[in-house]
Amino acid sequence: MNTTTYRTTSILLILSVVFSTFSLAAAQSPQQLASSAVQAVATTDTTLDLCMYNEPFTLYYYGADTTLTQILVLSAIYDGPVDTRTYAYQPVIFESVPTLDNGKAILAPVSVSEGNLIVDSAGDVVELTEGVSYLPAGCYNPSCAATYVSGTVAMEHMKVTHTLLADLKWSDGAPLTSADMIYSFNLDDDPDTPSSKYRVERTASYLATSPTQTEWTGLPGFFPTDYPVYYWRPMPVHAWGSYSAAELDTLELSNRTPLGWGPYVIDEWVAGSHIAMHKNPNYFRAAEGLPHFDTLVVHFGTDLLGMLDGTCDVVVQSGEDLQTLLNFDDDGLFEVDVSKSTFWEHLDFGIQSADAYTGFAALSGAFQDVRVRQAFAYCIDRQAITDAVYYGLGEKTNAIIPDDHPYFPADAVIYPYDPAQGRDLLIAAGWTDSNANGIRDKDGVEFSVSLQTTNAPLRNTAASMIATQMADCGVEVTPVYLSAGELFAGWPDGPVYGRQFDLAEFAWGSDWLPSCSLYSSWNIPSDDNPGGQNDPGYSNPIYDAECYTAQSSFTEASRVENYGAVVRLFTEELPVLPLFMRLNIGIAATHITGFTLDPTDNSFWSIEELRVGVTEDIPVEGGELLSPEDTTTYTFDADTFSEEVTVTHVPLSPVDVPSFEDLRSAGHTYSAEAMLEDVLVDPALPYTVVIEYTDSEVGGILEDTLALYYWDGDSWEPEPTSVLDIDANTLTATPDHFSYWAVLGEPSTFFTFIPVVRKY
């Protein structure tokens, strides 16, 4: 996959470690955090411990809980049916994702008469009656709507076919079929099921056309952009069919221990503590050896502390301060994993203020001039802001989607940090400093604006930097920090949705499809449209038309073209200034491999891929094992082993092994072993191991003292064959045994004085 994931073990954070008041590891070495009695994690560990701070209310898919915590837990018992990874749908328990391109989805003609249910041009379910605005055949958005008069008219509806993989089973061994999907639809449709009825209300029929196939037909005039996922997740009709929807909302078998088809089966849920699961023997990927762990325990109420005391192997979504996490990462206690999310932070301009607002934006009309909005884009160093809030791990963004999105056009307008060009644009728009007081003015009005946002640390940083940078361009920006309730109060009183602001900073979250309608004219908050989201009040008929066209694009080629046109116009017009993509942040113990976050999938989609270390079958003829997690390479010559063996490399944290005493770790602690039919074996000949290290890992260590050490059962001993190459940043050794290993060296004078430095 093409997920943009940043591994942070090589990041130079020495000064941050020294001066941060958050970092326990800066005050104590990793070895001091671990007891000398701690034993290394065994490569035969069969339990995966996943931690999250919050506990779900229920695991019933149609229950009242739709929190991220529930979604993550359900990822362990359900796999798919479709994953959304890296801006694309990927089938899991379906043969393919249905599209108009592959013929699994079609647009079909349908004759509609007065009194029939349709979806009108506004997207509402209505009866076709005189005066109703509808979408005639060949029309897929309001720009070509017609008004119904009488008689029979030609419309279209969409049909989508999903085909399940053959021989799927529930975790209890019962067959999983299309009947389970129809049962799920009926549950969702039931008035006693506490779920949104949006989809079922727009469904003309949902039928099982074979034991593995379903067909969804939408109401005439309904053309959802996410039609490939118009299915109903299977629910076990064989186990739940005798219960009413109202009963399922409260029953333990649906709320606490629901059946699934994924990698794990729930054994118990201990309230306030954990959910324990075991490997599903009927998992459809079991033949691949998945999942790798026999047992999964999801712990509640801990994240960072659980990682530090060894309770947790993985924290999927950490709410801890990123700097704190990076400090511990730098000390080798665990690894921080980040990816972009679908949330993007932006600076909104008060383009068309509400009548009730009398502030700068309304008084001057400054932000109605695109040159002023573009000037802000040049004057604000968005990458510097991103680096400040995410410690160099984030990326600025330039549109409503990130730059690596498949729909981002190559010719989109990109605004580099160029204050001189920003100042020129402000002058061209008539904003000069007539009285030389440092603040530009026009027609007697000074360019002095307020920036309203929430009092979150990230936004404190961003808003203050925006104020400083805009001052350099002659614009006075005063941050105003409000509670979320105040900032996002509804029409007409709230600053944002009441269109009563000069500048506002917040984030939108969206699906992976570009949310162009956020800035469409029909989405402006008003008395007639109090739920509108276009808070700047931006209105452009060309943009509206481009957005309509993009939203009615159903093939991949047309989406690339039409969403590209929307993004191109957005970057020219800048109804808002995108700042950066928010980050997903997770933590994994150093001995866990396969953990990655994805920008467009909030579920724990890769849980079955997690494993302890890496393994390789080494035949008598020899072979190689590579551990990319910690850049370690093993080479085994012919006859190193008399029979084919399985070699395992397990990265470890310093807290998992005995104390290094007076030595300091350079971040490469691991175990290595060879197994022959579950019996540990030693090599008959020496093998070669090469470890690549980075300069940042050597921080606080005298580099020329680095060596590979092994644990002999009583103490850490230098491997006699260890050879250091400072120029190449490698350690090479040819040991004749397996053990627990660590790259260690003597502490430098710099770190001898860390406690003294931290006092100032």
Secondary structure, 3 states (H helix, E strand, C coil): CCCCEEECCCCCCHHHHHHCCCCHHHHCCHHHHCCCCCCCCCCCCCEEEEEECCCCCCCCCCCCCCCHHHHHHHHHHCCCCEEECCCCEEECCECCCCCCCCCCEEEEEEEECCCCEEECCCCCEEECCCCCEECCCCCCCHHHCEECCCCCEEEEEEEEEEEECCCCECCCCCECCHHHHHHHHHHHHCCCCCCCCHHHHCEEEEEEEECCEEEEEECCCCCCCCHHHCCCCCCCHHHHCCCCHHHHCCCHHHHCCCCCCCCEEEEEEECCCEEEEEECCCCCCHHHCCCCCCEEEEEECCCHHHHHCCCCCEECCCCCCHHHHHHHHHCCCCEEEEEEEEEEEEEEECCCCCCCCCCHHHHHCHHHCHHHHHHHHHHCCHHHHHHHHHCCCCCECCCCCCCCCCCCCCCCCCCCCCHHHHHHHHHHCCCECCCCCCCCEECCEECEEEEEEECCHHHHHHHHHHHHHHHCCCCEEEEEEECHHHHCCCCCCCCCCCCCCCEEEEEEECCCCCCHHHHCHHHCCCCCCCCCCCCCCCCCHHHHHHHHHHHCCCCHHHHHHHHHHHHHHHHHHCCEEEEEEEEEEEEECCCEECCCCECCECCCCCHHHCEECEEEEECCCCEEEEEHHHCEEEEECCCCCCCCEEEEEEEECHHHCCCCCCCEEEEEEEEEEEEECCEEECCCCCCEEEEECCCHHHCCECHHHCEEEEECCCCEEECCCCEEECCCCEEEECCCCCCEEEEEECECHHHHCHHHHHCC
